């Protein structure tokens, strides 16, 4: 149970599960040329289940060749977090679900997103280890907070559907 001290709530974040949702690799598209320019894209879908104090971060990485736009690698990983204190922060009462919009604290979003990126990266490179793309695909250094600023704009609220909050 979260500790409520005055107007502050102690929040505990833990990883509940990490699941590979989708993985696609097309080794036939491998050219072996180091001159091929590659486009890397990160996308996300996030669902907050306030009553259960859960947050689902679905992170997708996609790699395509710039010269022909062909997708040669994609992976989607679900990182589910238990966020003890989320219901208290939102003033959520399961018997009286009257909250219509919720503002998830930025520090929680950035922390979970950062962990989800790391989980997705680990699963990607684990799967690539036995492919022709082993040690050929780069994942540059990123700042998860900067990416979160794009994917989760400051001040964004989330629509509450009694049990779940989905990004609006």
Secondary structure, 3 states (H helix, E strand, C coil): CCCEECCEECCEEEEEEEEEEEEEECHHHCCCCCCCCEEEEEEEEEEEEHHHCEEEEEEEEEEEECCCCCEEEEEEEEEEEEEECHHHHHCCCCCCCCCCEECCCHHHHHHHHHHHHHHHHHHHHHHHCCCCCCCCCCCCCCCHHHHHHHHCCCCCCEEEECCEEEEC
